[in-house]
Structures are given as structure tokens and as C-alpha cells.
Amino acid sequence: MQSHEFKRALFEVLEDTGKRRLAARSLRQFLIFLIIANVAFAVLETVPEVRDTFGPHLKFLQLGSGLIFLVEYVLRLYVADLHPPMRRYGPVGARLRYALHPDAIVDLIGALPLVLVLILPTQAVTMVVILRLLRFLKLARYSPALRSLISAVAAERRALLGSSMIIFGVILMAATLMYVIEHDDQPEKFKSILHGVYWAITTVTTVGYGDVVPISNLGKMVGAVVMLMGYGLIALPVGIIASAFAREIHSRDFVVTWSMVARVPLFEDLKAAEIAEVAKLLQAQSIRKGGTIAQEGDVADRMYFIADGEVEIKLARDSIYLGEGSFFGELALINQTRRSASVIAYRDCQLLVLEADALQNLMDRDATLATKIMEEARERVKAGKRILGELAEEELEQAGVYASAEDVETQPELFDPSASRKV
């Protein structure tokens, strides 16, 4: 049983799921630092002066970090059968399937240099250096923006292939024309169409090294047209990727927002379309570290979703900390009582705000939606879900704080402040 609990805890830390967010965030930041440091070490080691002076130290750091990457890879394989999509394949099948996943292959590439440096001859050191530099690919695991860019490129692969064929066609046509026009005047520089391809590539990409240029009037006219076309041709794949990337970011933000709203007990029984309507009401708000989000005693007329950052809820005897993906002030949408606690930004925060008036306007337009929300609110109040003013039991559980309303109201000494982080 203890072994299973340890494995579950390890999975939550490695994959950043569950309630061990602090440990997961610390591990993620450490690995990101280690990846960047490794790439820097691999580059610096090629400088003779640095290699001669710090060679032994750099080698020690490379071996140490390689061991860490190897342990990380082994541990990820160990917990692979806990991934929900992999569970049905069993322990062995899940690990084999996970090993073929792109993320796992990149992790293996990060661990390979440590193994290869021990078994390959000295002459193969170049391969080891290249593999060490490829460790920067591991950053894709920790960068949502980079993963979105990769997804955008993959989604538009057919359009990119089509634009590449257009560019190649223009290059081939320009090279053929230049070979026909300039071959007699410059037989050494335009020996064949392949030699013209080199000129066409440097011209279309607007690089223009100047080592091969047309000298005839007709050749210069063709060169001018190709240069002007180059701007449009290069902009073609850039525009495709940019629009796909923007669409991917928008889709990801919508999914994240929809998921956060769907987690709120007040809305959990709504249909997907109804949750989407509620999500449209959210307004973005940025709060700097130390800024006040809600003041004790103010009317609680809005709830908050934490898109990024961390907030501190200051209670009478303790403080509760909620991080990315959490929410608070749910019952404020219905009850609009006075706030029983002040909320400040513990770190810079990006918040999504749902105002009670906006929700009320939506409910006025949709009687079915209003009935569902009000019934859920009455059930939650009747079931004693209200706790510590406008805070709900689920909001405290997000921070790992567990207590019943009766315990807090009648026996505050039983409310265990050690379950949350102290100020």
C-alpha cells in the first residue's frame, strides 16, 4: 500500500497533477534550469580556452546532469502505467507505449549522452556533443507556448507542404531561366541548372551573397522579379504558421477556461453549451504581487479563477494559498454577503473574474439555466457547504485544508492551520 502511495505521489510530482503543486513546480523549474545550463556547457566546452581551464569541472557537471536526466527517464517509465490513457494496457504495455511517445523519446535523447560517453570511443565525441545540444528539446515539455507552436505546425503541415512546393517551383523556374540567359556570358558561374538553383535560393530568400549575379540586362530583369517575389514567398509559410499558432493559443485558452468553470460545483451539472455561455462572461484581470484582490468587509459580488500565479486568503487565524487552476468566491455569486477574508496576490496573478450581475443577466435570459444554478445553490447551502463566510468547502480543499462548517463555527481550535502554509 505504501509503495502504491509513493508511486502515486511520484506521478503527481513528475506530471504536475494532483495537489503536490509546489513540489511539481520546484522540480519543473530545476529541470528547466538544468537543461539550459547543459546546452550552455556543451557550447562553452567547444571553446579551447574554456575547455583547457574548466574542462574537468565541465565534465563533472555534464556527467552529474546526465545522471539526473537518466534517473528522470527511468522514473517516468516507472509511473507510466498511471497515465489514464495507458492504464488499460497493463504495466508492461503501458510502459512500452509511453517509451514510443515523442516526449519519452526526447527524454531518452537527454539521457543517452551519459550512456554513450561510457561505451563509445573518443572519436565519436561529436555525436555526444550533438546529443547534448538536443537536450534543449526537453523544454517543449515545460513550455505550453512551444507545444502550441509544434501543434500549429503539425496541424498546418499540408498547407506548409503546399507552400514549400510553390517556393521550390519558383526556385526551379528562376534557376532554369537564369541558366538559359547567363550561361553563355558566365559559363563558370552558371555551368548548369543546379548552379542556377544556388543563385535562385539566395535570391528568393533575399540573402544575396553577391558571389553569383546576372550581368546581362535580361538577366538583371529576371533577378529583380525573383527578388520581389521572394518577399511574398517567404511571407507565405510565415503567415500560415502565425495564423495557426494564434488559433491554437485561442483554442487552448478556451479549453482551459471552460475546464476551470466546469470544476466549480455550482456549474458542474450544466451542459457543455451552458458552461461555455458562463465562460464567455469571464473578464481578465492582472494583479501585481502584493495587490489586493478582495477586502474583508466588502460586498462579495464576484468570483475569481486563477489562470496564473498564486493568491493568499487571510483568515482570522491563518492564511490559505491557492494556485493556478483554483477558484474562490463561488457562493458570492448567489449570496453576495460581506467578505469574511481579505485576498491578496501572493505572486503576480492573471485572474478571470465572473461578476454576479453578469451571471444574473445571463440567468434572466435563460430560465432553464437560472433554475439549475439556483437549485444547486440551495442544495449546497442546505447541505452545509457554506464555510468561513463566502468561501466554500471545495475552495478550502484546493489548498489542502479540510474542516467541517460545524468544526469551524463551534470548535475553531479543531481547525488545523498546519494543513495550509503559514504566513
N, C-alpha and C positions, 0 to 999 in steps of 0.2 A: 504493500500500500504506500509506504514511504517512497519507494522507488518510482511509483507512478506519479506521486505528487511532485517529486523532484523533476521528473521528465516534463510534466505539465508546466511547472514554473520555468524550466529552461526554455520550453517552446514559447511561452509568453514573452520572455525577455528577448529571445533571438528574433521573433517575428513581430514584436511590438504589438501584442494583443493582450487583452485582459486588463488587470488593474495594476500591473507592475510597470507603470509608465516611466517612473523615474529611473529605474534600473535599465529599461529598454532604451530610453533617451540617452543615458550616460554611455551605454555600450555603443549606440549608433554614432555618437559624437567622437568617441575614442577610435572607432574603426575608420571613420572619415578622416580624422587626423592622421592615422597610421597609413592610409592609402596615399594621401597627398605627400606625406613625408617619404614614403617609399619611392614614389615617382621622382621626387626631388633628389633623393640619394642616388638613384640609378643614373640620373643625368649628371650630377656632380662627380660621380665616380669615373666618368669618361674624361674629366679634366686632369691632365698629367700632374699638375702641381697639387691639386686636392687629393688625388689618389696616392701620391707619394707621401703626403703629410698625414692624412687621416685614413689611409687605406685600411688598417686593421680595425679601427673604430667603425668605419662604414660597413665593413664585412660583418662585424659582430651585430650591428643594428639590422642588417639585411637578414641574417640568419635568425635573429630573435623575432623579427616581424613575420618572417616566413613560417616560423613555428606557430605563431598566433593564428595566421591565416589557415594553416593546416588543421589546427585544433578546431577553428570555427567551422571549417568544411565538414569535418568528422561529426561535430555536434549537430550541425544542420541535417546531416544524413540520419543521425540517431533519432531526431524528433520528427522526421519527415512523415511518418505514418500518423501523426496527429493533425496534419492538414486536412480539413474537411473533405476536399475533393479526392484525397488519396486514401482515406480510411477504408474504402470498400475493397481495395486491392491487397490488404493484409500487410504485415510488417515488411516482408521481402519485396513484394511487388510495388509497394508504395515507395520504398527507397530507390528501387531501380528506375521507376518513372520520374521521381524527383531528380535523380542524377542526370537525366536527359533534359531537364528543364534548362532554358538559357541562363537563368540566374545561378543554378548549380554549376553549370559549365564554366561560367565566369569565376565563381568561387574556386573551382578546381585549377583554373589558369593561375589564380593568385597564389595557390599553394604549390604548384608544380616546381617553381624555381628552387625551392628548398630541397626537393627530391632530386631534381636533375643535377644540381651542383655537386651532389654527392656521388652520382653514378656516371656522369658524362666526363669525357676528357677535357683538358684545358682548352683545346682547340674549339670546343663548342660553346665557349663563353658568350659569343654573340647571341646565340639562341636564348641563353639565360637572361641576358640583358633585355632582349625584346620582350620576353615573357614578363619580366619585372615591370617594364613600362606599360604592359597591357593591364596591370592591376588597376589602372585608373577606370577601367570599365566597371569595376565594382561600385563606383559612385552611382551608377544607374539605379542600384537597389535602394539607395538612400535619397535620391533626388526625384521627387514627383514630376518636376518640370522636364527633366531629361527623359524620364519614362514616357511622358506625354509626347515629347518630340519624336521618340522612337516609334510610338504608336501611330503618330500622324504620318510619318514616312512610310510605315508599313501599310497604312490604310490607303495611301495615295500612290502605291507602288506602280499601278498600271498607268496612271497619268504621268508619273515621273519617267516610266519607261517610254511612253509615247513622246514626251518632250525630248528625251535623250536621243530617240531615233530621228526626230526633226533636226536637232543640232548636228548629229552625225551626218545627216543627208546634206545639210548646208555646207559642212566642212568638206565633204567629199566633192560636191559640185564646185566649190571655190577652188579646191586643190586642182581639179581637172582643168578648169578654165585657166588658172594661172600657169599650169604646165604647158597648155597649148599656146598661150600668149607669150610667155617668157622663156620657153625652152631654148629657142634659137639665140636670144640675146644673152642668156645666162645659163649656159649648158652645165656648168659646175654646180650651181645652186638649185636648179630645177632639173635634175637628172631624170626624175620620174615623178609619177603622181604621188608616190609615197613621200618624196621630198617636198612636194607641194602641200601635203597634209600637215607637215610640221609648220609651214608658214600659215596655213589656214587656222590651225589650232591656236597659235599665238595671236593671230589677228582677231578671231572670233571672241576669244577670252579677254581681248583688249590689253594683253600684256605687251606685245610688240617689242621683242628684243632688239630689232633693228639689224640683226645679222643677215637676214634674208628679206629684201624689199624689192618690189617691182620697179623697173626703170623705164618701161615704155609707157606712153600716155594711156593706152587702153588698159594696161596692167594696173596703173595707178587708179583708174576709174573703178575697176573691179575691186581693188583693195579698199577704196573709200566706201563702196557699197557694203562690203563684207564687214568693215569696222562698225558702220552704223547698225547693221543687222545684229551685230554681236551684243549690243546693249539689250535689245529685245529678247534675244535668245537666252541670255543669262538670266534675265528677269523672269522668264517663263517658269523654270523649276522653283525659283525662289518664291514666286507668288503662290504656286501650288502648295509648297510646304508651309508658308506663312498662314494661308487661309485654313489649311488642315490643322495646324497647331492651335490657332485661335479657336477653332471648332472643338478640338479635343479638350482644351482648357475649360471652355464653356460647359461642355458635357460633363466633365469631371466635377466641376463646381456644383452643377445642378444635382448630380448624384449624391455628392457629399451633403449638400443642403437638405435634399429630400430624405436621406438616411437619418440625419440628425432630428428632423421633425418627426419622422416615423417612430423614433425611440421614445418620444415623450408619451407617457401613459395617457394623457388627456386626448391624444390624437391616434393612439395605436389601433383603434377599431375602425378608423376611417378607411375609405377606399383609396387606391393609389391616386386617382384623379383628384380626390378631395384633399389629400395630403399635398399634392402639387399646387393646388389653389392656395393653401395656407403658406406654403414655401414662397410663393410669389409676393407675399406681404412683407417678407423679411427685408430689413434695411441694414446696410453695412455701417459699422461704426468702429473707429480706431481710437484706442485709449493708450496713452503712453504709460510707462511704468510709474506707479505711484498715483496715477489719476483715479478719481472717484467715479465709480460706475453707478452706484446707488447709495443713498444716505439713509441711515437709520431714522425712522420717523416720517420719511417722505411717503406719499401715496404710491403703493405698489401697483402700477398700471401697465407694466410691460414685463416680458420675459426675455432672457438672453441665451444665445447659443455661442459657445466659444469656438470659433473657427481656427484660431491660432493664439498661443500664449497661455497664461495662467492667471487666475483671479484668486483673491483672498477674501473669504467671507468672515468678518469679525463678529463673533458671537460674544456673549457676556463673559464666558469663562474660557474661551478657546477660539481658535481660528481654523476654518476649513479651507482647503485648497482644491480647486477644480481646474483641470487642464483641458487641452484640446479635445473637442468632441463632446464635452459635457454641457449641461444646461442648468439654469436656475431661474426661479421666479415663475414657475408654471402656474401655480394657483393664483398668482397676481392677476392673470388674465380674466378670472371669473370673480374673485372676491374683492380685489382692489382695496385691501386693508393697508394699514400703515406698515412700513418695512420694519422688521424686528432686528435687522442686522445691516451693517454697512458693508459694501462690497467695493474693493479697490483692485486695481490692476497690479498683481504681483510681478508680472513681466509685461512687456509691450503686448497688447492684445488686439486681435481683429475679431470683432463681435458681430453677430447677426441679431437684430432686435425685432421682436414682434410686439407691437403695441396693442393694447386692449381695444382701443377704438377701431383700429383697422380690422381686427378679428370680429368685432361686433358688427361692423358694416358688412363683412362677408356673411356672417350668420343671418343678418337681416335679409340678404338677397337669397339665401338658400335655407329654407326652413328645415329640410331634412338634415343638413349639416349642423344646424343650430341644435336640433333635438338630440343628435348623437353626442355632441360636446357637452351639453348641459346635463344629460343623463349620466355621462361618465363623471362629470364634476360632482354631482350629487352623491353618486356611489362612493366616490373617493372620500368625500367629507364624512359620509355616514360610516365608512369603514375605518375612520380614524387616521386617514393618510396625511392629514394636516399636522405639521410638526414645526415647532420653532417659528411661529408666525406664518409668513408666506412660503417658507421652504417646505418641500415635500420630502417624504421618506426616501424616495428614489434619488433625489438630488443629493442627500447626505451619503447614500450608499455609493455614489460615484466616487466620493473621496475616501471610501473605506470606513465610514462612520456608521455604526449600527446602533439604533436605540428605538424604543417604542415611544409613542407620544405620552403614554402614562408615566413611563420612567422619567422623561424629561420634565413633565409638569409637576409630578408629585414627589419624585426622588431624584433631584438633579445630581446628587452625589454618585448615582449609579451611571450617569452619562460619562462614559470613559473617554476623556480627552486624549489619552495616549494613542487612540486609534487613528488620530489625524496628526499632521505635522504642526508643532508648536511655532509660535512667532519667534 
